[in-house]
Amino acid sequence: MHRRIQASAIVETRGLTRVTVSGVRTGLGELIERILADDATAEFVCILQRSDGSTDVVLGVRATVPGGPPLRARDESVLREGGVLEVAAGVAMLGVYGPHFREKPGILSTFLTALGKSSAPVLGVASSISSLCALVPESHFDAARDALAEAFDTPK
């Protein structure tokens, strides 16, 4: 049995839509403005700059108005610029938060190992100095959350 890593909280958000834009060459601010609805928030953001100068973006988006669409109509100009736009509903975000994570080795491997043991497909990962977050299908949410609770020791 491995030692559980101390964390401040497990963060969870359900009811997201995953938006993936691959290979686009538009400025990121302009891109986000073109695809997100005015009343939507991006609760998860992962950005990769490719060596060819194009960008890949994965967003976990929530409409702030219940039942409202998180996206504008599919923006075909993204596709004309060589980008690929994919949209998938039924996504959740799970994360662990700990203000001293940068001083604790092994957090990423523990996080991903726990999710792997839960059999939850990881649709995206993002991190900061104090948190790790992953998008998973809602159908795997409970198993993924339980696996993280087993791997990380949080206040009750």
C-alpha positions in Angstrom: 0.0 0.0 0.0 1.4 3.4 -1.0 1.3 6.4 1.2 -1.6 8.7 0.4 -0.7 12.2 -0.6 -2.1 15.1 1.5 -4.4 17.4 -0.5 -6.7 20.2 0.6 -9.7 19.1 -1.5 -11.0 17.1 -4.4 -12.6 19.5 -6.8 -15.5 18.2 -9.0 -17.7 19.7 -11.7 -20.3 17.8 -13.7 -22.3 18.8 -16.8 -19.5 20.1 -18.9 -19.1 20.0 -22.7 -15.6 19.2 -24.0 -14.6 21.4 -26.9 -11.4 20.4 -28.7 -9.9 22.6 -31.4 -6.8 21.2 -33.1 -4.3 22.7 -35.5 -5.7 26.2 -35.5 -3.6 29.3 -36.3 -6.0 32.0 -35.0 -5.1 34.0 -31.8 -6.4 32.2 -28.8 -8.6 35.1 -27.5 -10.2 35.4 -30.9 -10.8 31.7 -31.1 -12.4 31.5 -27.7 -14.6 34.5 -28.5 -15.7 32.9 -31.8 -16.7 29.5 -30.3 -18.0 30.1 -26.8 -21.5 31.4 -26.2 -21.7 34.7 -24.4 -23.1 33.0 -21.2 -20.6 30.1 -21.1 -17.5 29.7 -18.9 -14.4 27.6 -19.6 -13.8 25.7 -16.4 -11.0 23.6 -17.8 -8.4 24.9 -20.2 -5.4 23.0 -21.7 -3.4 24.6 -24.5 -0.6 23.1 -26.6 1.6 25.1 -29.0 2.8 22.8 -31.8 6.2 23.1 -33.4 4.6 24.1 -36.7 3.1 27.1 -35.1 -0.5 25.8 -34.8 -2.3 25.4 -31.5 -4.5 22.7 -29.9 -7.0 23.7 -27.3 -9.1 21.5 -25.0 -11.9 23.2 -23.0 -14.4 22.0 -20.4 -17.2 24.4 -20.9 -20.4 25.1 -18.9 -23.4 27.2 -19.9 -24.1 29.6 -17.1 -27.8 29.6 -18.0 -29.3 26.2 -17.2 -30.1 24.4 -20.4 -28.4 27.1 -22.5 -26.0 26.1 -25.2 -22.3 26.4 -24.2 -21.2 27.1 -27.8 -22.1 29.4 -30.5 -23.2 27.7 -33.7 -20.3 25.6 -35.0 -17.9 28.2 -36.4 -16.9 26.9 -39.9 -14.2 29.5 -40.2 -12.1 27.4 -37.7 -12.3 24.6 -40.2 -11.4 26.8 -43.2 -8.2 27.9 -41.4 -7.1 24.2 -41.2 -8.4 23.6 -37.7 -10.5 20.7 -36.5 -13.4 21.3 -34.1 -14.8 18.5 -31.9 -17.6 18.9 -29.4 -18.7 16.2 -26.9 -21.3 16.6 -24.1 -21.4 14.5 -20.9 -18.0 15.4 -19.5 -16.9 16.0 -15.9 -13.9 17.6 -14.4 -12.1 16.1 -11.3 -9.1 17.6 -9.7 -7.1 17.7 -6.5 -6.0 20.9 -4.9 -3.1 21.4 -2.4 -1.3 24.7 -1.9 2.1 23.0 -1.4 1.9 20.6 -4.4 5.1 22.0 -6.1 7.1 20.7 -3.1 5.6 17.2 -3.3 7.1 14.8 -5.9 4.9 12.1 -7.4 1.6 13.9 -7.5 1.1 13.7 -11.2 1.9 10.0 -11.3 -0.3 9.3 -8.3 -3.2 11.3 -9.9 -2.9 9.5 -13.3 -2.4 6.1 -11.7 -5.5 6.5 -9.6 -7.6 7.5 -12.7 -6.1 4.6 -14.6 -7.1 2.1 -11.9 -10.7 3.5 -12.1 -10.7 2.8 -15.9 -11.8 6.3 -16.5 -10.6 7.6 -19.9 -8.7 10.8 -19.3 -9.9 13.3 -22.0 -7.5 16.1 -20.9 -5.2 17.1 -18.1 -4.2 20.6 -16.8 -2.2 21.7 -13.9 -1.1 24.7 -12.0 1.3 25.2 -9.1 -1.4 24.0 -6.7 -3.8 21.8 -8.6 -4.2 19.0 -11.1 -7.4 18.6 -13.1 -8.7 16.0 -15.6 -11.7 15.7 -17.8 -13.4 12.4 -17.8 -16.7 11.1 -19.2 -19.6 11.6 -16.8 -20.3 7.8 -17.0 -16.9 7.2 -15.2 -17.3 10.1 -12.7 -18.1 8.1 -9.5 -15.3 5.5 -10.1 -12.8 8.2 -10.9 -13.7 10.3 -7.9 -13.5 7.3 -5.6 -10.1 6.4 -6.9 -8.8 9.9 -6.3 -10.3 9.8 -2.8 -8.3 6.6 -2.2 -5.1 8.1 -3.5 -5.3 11.5 -1.8 -5.9 12.3 1.9 -8.3 15.2 2.2 -9.9 16.8 5.3 -13.3 15.2 6.0 
